[in-house]
Amino acid sequence: MAGGTARTIALALALCLGGQASLAARIVDPASARHAITNRAIVAKQAELTALAQDHRATELAARFDLIANDRTIPAVAQEWLLDGGLHALATIEPTPQARATVLRLAARAPIVYTRVDPDHGERVTPLYDVGATARFVLRAWERRGAQAAAQSDLAAGRTSALDRFAGRSGRSDLDSVRAGIADAFKAAPVPQLRAQRAAIAAAIGRGRRVDELALVLAERLRDPELFILVLGHADAPIALAAVSSASRTLDPQTSFELLAAASRRAEIASAAVLEIGRLAHNDFLARRFLFDAIAERDIGPSAAAALAALGDPGVSSELGRRLDAGGSEQSMRLLVLALKLDASAAALEALERFTATKTGSAELRKDVRQWLER
């Protein structure tokens, strides 16, 4: 794993790219491609590859790839099909040094067979198979499984080494095989092992280290409100957004509401938190009162309006209408109008009709409502 998959792929490209230039790209139609791969001899070769994969004979399977890749008697379409399918099978097997070396060479292979997906859309072509891309997928899959196995060993021994490795990676988590493998280990670990990691993870996220995903895993699996607070307050926006929906699924309604109300004060996740509170408001009086109060706030008012409208409750429609009748600032009235428009129930429409006949609010807002009602 040292140096990472990306570095080894770059080395393979440097070594092999010149040889690939001699492989002439060709364009085939789908019917010809199907004919090439249903040839009896090709089907037999594919069956041999499948049998080797099922027996977990990684070295022998990879050796067949080398033979196929250099066999000029095999049509290009069939050659690429065999290699692509064999590589997918190899991805599920524990790698050997010989297999890894073969896949590393294939990672530099450029597509040589193309097809026109839709001839009516012009002369654009796309690779029919991309053996190089599949080989790179295999290398990443092996790296991910290796990282998972190492992390599982650390977790079982009570070490925090996996946490340190995770925090020390600089790549995006969704594109980093090592980080993904460590996360896999945490998701599958027994709860007692996770409890042993809790203090280290809480301290790490509090210091701004890049352990957001692991903190969310622990928050969910341990049903830990304090970890949820840390994630909602400190994690990068995508992970914090995931925590917004996760909190209401994982925790009891009262605790969820308290966490989401706090999350509504963080700009990047405020709207999502308010909409999630709306789901709680079906059965939670405090959540409903929060939304009525929030509708007057500039930043989260539109989300509160949408959440109230989504309740589909005649009592909510009546209260929105009553507040609109009472007047207020232009901003608050516009948000009340928005909520009633989104509601669109009979009570909501009645309240909007009543509003257009009053002197409440600006003439412009009353005009907008009249035009909306007339549509």
C-alpha positions in Angstrom: 0.0 0.0 0.0 3.0 2.3 0.4 2.9 5.1 -2.1 -0.7 4.3 -3.0 -2.3 3.0 -6.2 -2.1 6.3 -8.0 1.7 6.3 -7.9 2.0 2.8 -9.1 -0.4 3.4 -12.0 1.6 6.5 -13.0 4.8 4.3 -13.1 3.0 1.7 -15.3 1.8 4.4 -17.7 5.3 5.7 -18.1 6.7 2.2 -18.8 4.0 0.9 -21.1 2.4 3.8 -22.9 4.8 3.7 -25.8 3.9 0.1 -26.5 0.2 0.9 -26.5 0.7 3.4 -29.3 1.2 0.6 -31.8 -2.2 -0.9 -31.1 -4.5 0.6 -33.8 -7.8 1.7 -32.5 -10.8 0.4 -34.4 -14.6 1.1 -34.5 -17.0 -1.8 -34.4 -20.8 -2.0 -34.6 -22.7 -3.8 -31.7 -23.7 -6.7 -33.9 -20.1 -7.5 -34.9 -19.0 -7.2 -31.3 -21.7 -9.7 -30.1 -20.6 -12.1 -32.9 -16.9 -11.9 -31.8 -17.6 -12.7 -28.2 -20.0 -15.6 -28.9 -17.4 -17.5 -30.9 -17.1 -21.0 -29.4 -13.3 -20.7 -28.8 -13.7 -17.3 -27.1 -16.5 -18.6 -24.9 -14.3 -21.5 -23.8 -11.5 -19.1 -22.9 -14.0 -17.1 -20.8 -15.1 -20.3 -19.0 -11.4 -21.1 -18.2 -11.0 -17.6 -16.7 -14.2 -18.0 -14.6 -13.0 -21.4 -13.3 -9.6 -20.0 -12.2 -11.4 -17.1 -10.4 -13.8 -19.5 -8.6 -10.7 -21.5 -7.4 -9.0 -18.2 -6.2 -6.0 -19.0 -8.4 -5.0 -15.3 -8.8 -1.5 -16.0 -10.2 -2.7 -18.4 -12.9 -5.6 -16.1 -13.8 -3.3 -13.1 -14.2 -0.9 -15.2 -16.3 -3.8 -15.9 -18.7 -4.3 -12.2 -19.1 -0.7 -11.8 -20.3 -1.3 -14.5 -22.9 -4.5 -13.0 -24.1 -3.2 -9.5 -24.2 -0.4 -10.6 -26.6 -2.3 -13.2 -28.7 -2.8 -11.6 -32.1 -4.9 -14.5 -33.2 -7.7 -13.3 -30.9 -9.9 -10.6 -32.4 -9.5 -7.3 -30.7 -13.1 -7.2 -29.5 -12.9 -10.6 -27.9 -9.5 -9.8 -26.5 -10.8 -6.8 -24.7 -13.9 -8.6 -23.6 -12.0 -11.4 -22.0 -9.6 -9.1 -20.3 -12.3 -6.8 -18.9 -14.4 -9.7 -17.6 -11.4 -11.5 -16.2 -10.2 -8.4 -14.3 -13.6 -8.0 -12.7 -13.4 -11.6 -11.5 -9.8 -11.0 -10.2 -10.9 -8.0 -8.2 -12.7 -10.4 -5.8 -9.6 -12.5 -5.1 -6.7 -11.9 -2.7 -3.9 -10.6 -4.9 -0.5 -12.2 -5.3 2.6 -10.3 -6.3 2.5 -11.8 -9.8 -1.2 -10.9 -10.2 -0.6 -7.4 -9.0 2.2 -6.9 -11.5 0.0 -8.1 -14.4 -2.8 -5.8 -13.4 -0.4 -2.9 -13.0 0.7 -3.4 -16.6 -2.8 -3.6 -17.9 -3.7 -0.4 -16.0 -1.7 1.4 -18.7 -3.6 -0.2 -21.6 -5.4 2.3 -23.8 -8.9 1.4 -25.2 -8.5 0.0 -28.7 -12.1 -0.9 -29.6 -14.7 1.8 -29.9 -18.4 1.9 -31.0 -21.0 4.4 -31.9 -23.7 4.3 -29.2 -26.1 6.2 -31.3 -25.1 6.8 -35.0 -27.9 9.3 -35.4 -26.1 11.7 -33.0 -23.0 12.1 -35.2 -19.6 10.5 -35.4 -18.9 10.4 -31.7 -17.6 7.1 -30.4 -17.0 5.6 -27.0 -14.8 2.7 -25.9 -16.6 -0.6 -26.1 -14.3 -1.9 -23.3 -11.7 0.0 -21.3 -9.3 -2.6 -19.9 -7.0 0.0 -18.4 -9.8 1.6 -16.4 -11.0 -1.8 -15.2 -7.4 -2.7 -14.1 -7.2 0.6 -12.2 -10.5 -0.3 -10.5 -9.0 -3.6 -9.5 -6.0 -2.0 -8.0 -8.2 0.4 -6.0 -10.4 -2.5 -4.8 -7.4 -4.4 -3.6 -6.1 -1.3 -1.9 -9.4 -0.7 -0.2 -9.6 -4.3 1.1 -6.1 -4.1 2.3 -6.8 -0.9 4.2 -9.9 -2.5 5.7 -8.0 -5.6 6.9 -5.3 -3.4 8.5 -7.9 -1.3 10.2 -9.8 -4.3 11.5 -6.6 -5.6 13.0 -6.0 -2.2 14.7 -9.6 -2.0 16.0 -9.4 -5.6 17.4 -6.2 -4.7 19.3 -7.7 -1.4 20.6 -5.1 0.7 18.7 -5.9 4.1 17.2 -3.5 3.7 14.3 -6.3 3.4 11.7 -7.7 6.7 12.9 -4.3 8.3 12.5 -4.0 6.9 9.0 -7.4 8.1 8.0 -6.7 11.6 9.3 -3.3 11.7 7.6 -4.7 11.1 4.0 -5.0 14.3 1.9 -7.3 13.0 -0.8 -11.1 13.3 -1.0 -12.7 10.5 1.0 -15.0 9.3 -1.8 -12.0 8.9 -4.1 -9.4 7.6 -1.6 -9.4 3.8 -1.4 -7.5 3.8 1.9 -9.9 6.1 3.6 -12.8 4.1 2.2 -11.3 0.8 3.4 -10.8 2.2 6.9 -14.4 3.5 6.9 -15.6 0.0 5.9 -13.8 -1.5 8.9 -15.4 1.0 11.3 -18.9 0.3 9.8 -18.4 -3.4 10.3 -16.6 -3.4 13.7 -18.3 -4.7 16.9 -19.8 -2.0 19.0 -17.3 -2.6 21.9 -14.4 -1.9 19.6 -16.0 1.3 18.5 -16.5 2.5 22.1 -12.7 2.0 22.6 -12.2 4.5 19.7 -14.7 7.1 20.8 -12.5 9.3 23.0 -9.8 9.5 20.3 -12.3 10.4 17.6 -14.1 13.0 19.6 -10.8 14.7 20.4 -9.6 14.5 16.8 -12.8 16.1 15.3 -12.7 18.8 18.0 -9.2 19.6 16.9 -10.2 19.9 13.2 -8.6 16.7 12.0 -10.1 15.0 9.0 -12.0 12.2 10.7 -15.6 13.4 9.9 -16.8 10.2 8.3 -15.5 8.0 11.2 -17.1 10.3 13.7 -20.5 10.0 12.0 -20.1 6.2 11.8 -19.6 6.2 15.6 -22.4 8.7 16.3 -24.8 6.5 14.3 -23.7 3.1 15.6 -23.3 4.2 19.3 -26.4 6.5 19.1 -24.3 9.2 20.6 -25.8 12.7 20.8 -22.5 14.3 21.8 -20.8 12.9 18.7 -23.6 14.1 16.6 -23.2 17.6 18.0 -19.5 17.5 17.1 -20.2 16.3 13.6 -23.0 18.9 13.0 -20.8 21.6 14.3 -17.3 20.8 13.0 -17.6 18.3 10.0 -17.2 19.4 6.4 -20.6 20.4 5.0 -21.3 17.1 3.1 -20.8 15.0 6.2 -22.7 17.4 8.4 -25.6 17.3 5.9 -25.6 13.5 6.1 -25.7 13.8 9.9 -28.8 16.0 9.7 -30.9 13.3 8.2 -29.2 10.6 10.2 -29.8 12.2 13.6 -33.6 12.0 13.3 -33.4 8.4 12.2 -31.0 7.4 15.0 -32.0 9.3 18.0 -35.3 9.8 19.9 -37.5 12.7 18.7 -36.7 15.1 21.6 -32.9 14.7 21.3 -33.1 14.9 17.5 -35.1 18.2 17.7 -32.6 19.8 20.1 -29.7 18.8 17.8 -31.4 20.0 14.6 -32.4 23.3 16.2 -28.7 23.9 17.0 -27.8 22.8 13.5 -30.1 25.4 12.0 -27.7 28.0 13.2 -24.9 26.7 10.9 -25.4 28.3 7.5 -24.2 25.4 5.3 -26.8 23.0 6.8 -29.4 25.3 8.2 -32.0 24.7 5.4 -31.6 20.9 5.7 -31.9 21.0 9.5 -35.2 23.1 9.3 -36.7 20.7 6.7 -35.8 17.8 8.9 -37.5 19.5 11.9 -40.5 19.7 9.6 -40.6 15.9 9.6 -40.6 15.8 13.4 -43.3 18.5 13.5 -46.0 16.0 12.4 -45.9 14.6 16.0 -43.9 17.1 17.9 -45.4 20.4 19.3 -42.0 21.9 20.0 -40.8 21.3 16.5 -44.0 22.9 15.1 -43.6 25.9 17.3 -39.9 26.2 16.2 -41.1 26.4 12.6 -43.6 29.1 13.3 -41.0 31.2 15.0 -38.4 30.5 12.3 -40.7 31.7 9.5 -39.9 35.2 10.5 -36.1 34.7 10.1 -34.5 35.8 6.9 -32.0 32.9 6.4 -34.2 30.0 7.3 -37.7 31.5 6.8 -38.2 30.0 3.3 -37.3 26.5 4.6 -39.6 26.9 7.6 -42.4 28.0 5.2 -41.8 24.9 3.1 -41.8 22.6 6.1 -45.0 24.0 7.5 -46.7 23.7 4.1 -45.6 20.1 3.8 -47.4 19.2 7.1 -50.8 19.3 5.2 -52.5 20.2 8.5 -55.6 22.4 8.5 -54.6 23.8 11.8 -51.3 25.0 10.4 -53.1 26.6 7.5 -55.4 28.5 9.8 -52.6 29.7 12.0 -50.6 30.9 8.9 -53.7 32.8 7.8 -54.3 34.3 11.2 -50.7 35.5 11.3 -51.0 37.0 7.8 -54.2 38.8 8.8 -52.3 40.3 11.8 -49.7 41.9 9.4 -46.1 42.5 10.2 -42.9 43.3 8.3 -42.9 42.9 4.5 -40.4 40.1 4.8 -42.4 38.1 7.3 -45.6 38.5 5.3 -44.0 37.3 2.1 -42.8 34.2 3.9 -46.3 33.6 5.3 -47.7 34.0 1.7 -45.1 31.5 0.5 -46.1 29.0 3.1 -49.8 29.4 2.1 -49.0 29.1 -1.6 -47.0 25.9 -1.0 -49.9 24.6 1.2 -52.5 25.3 -1.4 -55.3 23.7 0.7 -58.8 25.2 0.8 -58.0 27.0 4.1 -54.7 28.3 2.6 -56.5 29.6 -0.5 -59.2 31.2 1.6 -56.5 33.0 3.7 -54.8 34.3 0.5 -58.1 35.5 -0.9 -58.8 37.4 2.3 -55.4 38.9 2.2 -55.9 40.4 -1.3 -59.0 42.3 0.0 -57.2 44.0 2.8 -54.8 46.9 3.1 -52.3 44.7 4.9 -48.9 44.4 3.3 -47.6 46.2 0.2 -49.7 46.7 -2.9 -47.1 44.8 -4.8 -47.4 41.7 -2.6 -51.2 41.8 -2.8 -51.0 42.1 -6.6 -48.6 39.1 -6.7 -51.0 37.0 -4.7 -54.0 38.0 -6.9 -52.1 37.0 -10.0 -51.2 33.7 -8.5 -54.8 33.0 -7.5 -56.0 33.8 -11.0 -53.8 31.2 -12.7 
